[in-house]
Amino acid sequence: MDCCHKTKERTPEEYKALIHRLNRVEGQIRGIRGMVEGSAYCVDILNQVAAAQAALNAFSRELLADHIHTCVAEDIRQGKDETIDELVQTIQRLMK
């Protein structure tokens, strides 16, 4: 698999899993908006925000693991060590 850092071909299973997670996050965000529009109690909204953040973090972990197993591994095999720097920067951004 050629990973040019501009596009990534995913298997149907990878695609389905990522889209499923994003759909869940999208639904949670719509729910939060509905809570705000319905004047829900602040703590209840904050609890839903925390759940949405956890779901988005799960999406990021899944995508990062796939990236390491495919793009990063392939680039390292091809001697593209700069990919390690890119990976470190990406992880640092995720951990903010």
Helices and strands as residue ranges (DSSP letters): H 12-37, H 42-67, I 68-72, H 73-77, H 82-94
